[in-house]
Amino acid sequence: MSNRPLAAAGRLVPLLRAGLIAGIVVAAVAYPVVALTGLGAKATAHAVESKTRLLANAMPAETSYLYAPDGRTVLTMFYEEYRQYTKLADISPNMQQAIVAAEDNRFYQHHGVDPKGVARAFVANARSSGVSQGASTLTMQYVRMALRDSATTPREVQEATAQTPVRKVKEMRMAVDLEKELTKEEVLERYLNSAYFGHRAYGIYAASEIFFSKTPKELTPVEAATLAGLVKSPSQYDPASSDQKGATARRNYVLDNMTRLGYLSPDSAAAAKTEPIRLKLSYPPNDCAAVPEKWNSWGFLCDYLKNWWSAQPAFGDNRLERMDKLRRGGYRIVLSMDPKIQAAAEKNVGTKGNTGSPFANGIVVAEPGTGRVKAMAVNRTYSLNLDENPLSSNPEAGPKVKANYPNTVAPLMGGGDLPGYQAGSTFKMFPMLAALDSGMTLSTTFNAPHTYRSEIYDGWQPSNASGAMSGPQTMWSGFGKSVNTYFVWLEEQVGAERAVRLAEQLGLRWRTDVDREHAAPSKANKWGAFTLGVSDATPLEMANAYAAVAADGRYCEAMPVSAIYDRTGKPATFKTAGGIEREVAKPRCRQVVSADAARAATDAARCPTGDSPAKGGCGGWSTADSVRGTVGRPVAGKTGTTDSTRSAWFVGYTPELAAASFISDPDNPFNAVGDGQSEVPIAAVANTLRDALKGKPVRDFAPPSDRIVG
């Protein structure tokens, strides 16, 4: 009885070599538990050929790398399957030979399906009354892996891996067809880059690094045989386990096969088999928590990069697709931050010695004209471990909720889903810009009372922080002294909705129900308190909005990267709504207000810092008059505090950089920082700008025109 299947299999050889659908018959013979009926319909030539063409061009998932600004230093990686595609020329011949010896001795003789292997499988399966051998060639195994890796639905994954004759039939046919499209070398290269070796090592590059801390090109015969032996069963033959007997036996089996195939001499194989398995294990970093300790604060930039990526349509239609691209797309991503500026920011918000406070002091530095984030630091340690954190200061948080200090991964500086912090009078920039852009002048004067009753805002009566602010004010003096009543009046003149819409054009987003309600078109024109900064904002938003003023009214979307390369080494691109192809990492800028309006706003914004405007007078005093002396060059900016000084802000800028700093309790906005802490963000910005620009040429702001001065 056993001779019949052998004869039947022999008669199928020429059919297989012709690449015909006779693979179906082979499967039916090799797996007698299934009848022929229906198999042909499920493996139609058209469907299989179409899928084969796709697989001929398919590439396996690949790890994405995040680099420091030098473009060389790896900060971390993003992956679900750790893999780096490696060309066959960069893989040791030892490894190429070992995998053939381990998995498919006749790889170079067959055409995708091995008739002799099928015959052997049938004999073994017939004797065991089941499926003890599968006769899968390297090509068939690659087809299975490629179908699995390219699957987009759970059903496709199941169909690619299910132990069924239908799957085997498709696999055989596709293997035969695939070898018409690819050379043996191309099949072998793709196989070695797709196979799983255990310990999250997908592909030979990852396996070489994880098990031996070397590249695939450096693998010795013993190391190659060890790795090749893993593919059959990574857990059963794991050399990193406490008992290496199974791994050693499997390695020796591969070495023996390498000898039979003429890859190793008997003496070399015998010597190799006496060697113990010597591992040099390494575990590649994954995600932002794995950023090296010496760059701990850069973890917040990494986290911002992930949040930014998840919002980019260039990488998919939704957040899930985009994050899948990050972890599987093989991108090379270079952060936009400047190490010198980042070091200055870290020093001046106390990231090394001031992490034990409930009050977060953070800073973001953005580049005018590009939107690139140059620094992001906060007095916190970037860590997922909250074990040593105290309980939250928020009484409504619950009895076991941890505070966000000293450790956190929360996006406290922006770029995530946190609403931010009330930004106080830093918002006065928006109605002033709107007024200037609508044709009003810097000399616009109003006799500001200590308390002002607004009929437009239904009798609302805001007051100034000090009686010394009363009297005639211009935009220069009103901004320099932060005169509330002047700016409520100015907002009335230009319309609150215009100021709100301008803030949106400059990158602000409303993240709380209250803010969204007030910003709605039906209500925005009644949002009188908008100019006083009652809305939540993030340092990232405020730094970038003020950067647009420094860039003569040209707003650029905030961006955490200077370059993104795809797996081919080319810059990653996307198509705009107009069909124009653009690089993803290229600045995306638009003119929001006129250059003259922005220059005029900057002239007024020099007053709060103790600087001298080009065209007007500041009225004798200002809210942060130490800044100009600290920075040592022309500088503009604005202070901001909220009721009871629950939070305090300063946003400052030079022609080269814009920085926003805050101090607040992210856990409990009602936990007031107090008046004594209002100088903290002022000092953080002033000192950071000073340190970041040290040694740089001094640049002045462009003055506004006489027309807009008035």
C-alpha angles and dihedrals in degrees: 000000000000092000094063099067090046091054092045091051091049092055090055095059098090091046092054092048089053087057094237127155087261085110084084090062090047090055091048090052094045092047104039093174089079124066123225092241113111098003094102092053092052095050101045116177094237096054094044095047091049092052092045091057089052092050091050087066099031120115125201123246113281135199119256118223128214113208134196115246091274088070091229109069112084111221097179144321136238119218148134090194112030104227140142116190112239128192117237090244088063094051118087115252084231089066094044091052095043095055092050090049092049101043113016120015092180096046093125094045103051131065100231098301121056111218092195090052090050090052092050090048093051092051091049093045093047091052093047095042088229142051109300097147129034104192091221115168123208088260093052091047090050091051089053093049093045092050090050094047094046094047115121099186135045089245092057090050090051093048091049094053106027115123095235135126089237091061091045092052093052090045092054094048093046092047091055092047093044092057088058088059101039134042121238089255091054092049091049092048092052093045093053090049094049105041121106116232100178131256090073089296110144114181131006097282092059093042093051092049098043098045102031107013092233140100123268090250091063099054117128122216091260093050092044092051090049092053095042089053091058098064094074092057118352094189098043094050098034107149091198092066121102091254114053096180095104093045092048094049091049091047091051090050089056092047090052091051091048087056093049090051092050096248094117132029116241090246093051091048092048091051092046092052091059092058119097118233105263112196129190100192122201130172116211117226119256128198131345098304087067095061105127116268094242088062096039095138089056086070088080090055089049090051090049089051090057093049091047091048092051089058097050114104087201088078100046147314096275142017094266093054092046095051089046088056090051093052098039107024102083096232126170108216125189118199118233096219122114113229092215093051091042091053090051091050093048092050094048098050093043101243091164102046111013104060097112098079128099086220112086115214109193138166136195124194120200132185116239112231096025108042090224114152109235099180141006120180139155135176092260136095114243102234141129090217109099096163095111095041116111122237119283119274090223109100090204094055096084134255097280103036113122124227121244095248145125087357127034144136094199113131093245094163096049139261093106137071099284113113096226127219137300104272100202120199095355082088090068086085091073101058089040092053091045091051094048092046090051092057104270118133136233089245092061102136132204128174095233115206123208089250123026127199112212116206090183090057093049098263097314111165115204120181137206123252090240138022088230088074093067121108138051112344135181127198089269096053095032091055095040094052094032094235106192097195093051091054096045087053091046091050089053090054095052098031125255092241091059090054092047093050091048091053088053091051087053092057106269118142128194110231104170127070091239094052093045091050094051093043093053114116091245093057109023095093089061094051095108095158090059091092090056092059102248090149123090118250137167129236088242091058095044095047090051095045092052089044087062089057090051088050093059094264097312109134119204123191113251110261131184096196138069095190141008121190125190125225091277092058094251123125110270111249141189136190121248123224086266092056096253115142113230136174112257092224095048114110114263108212138166136178108254102170131010119278090241092054091050092048090049091050089050090051089056091042091060088069099071091053098054091253123130119248119229096236114018148030129266098215100250105292143035143197099249105022093154094068098081092053093048097047092042096210139064109306138169132192150124138246123221135190132170133219110305087002092275086159135008130203144184126188115188136171147182125192088272105041142021121202133186123193131180140178120206143123105263091195097052120020089190091063097098118218090209133229092279091067096052090093093058098082091040091056092043093056097039094048093044093051090047094050095041094052098040109135093013121122113266113249127192128213119257108253122239121251122266089245094064093040091063 
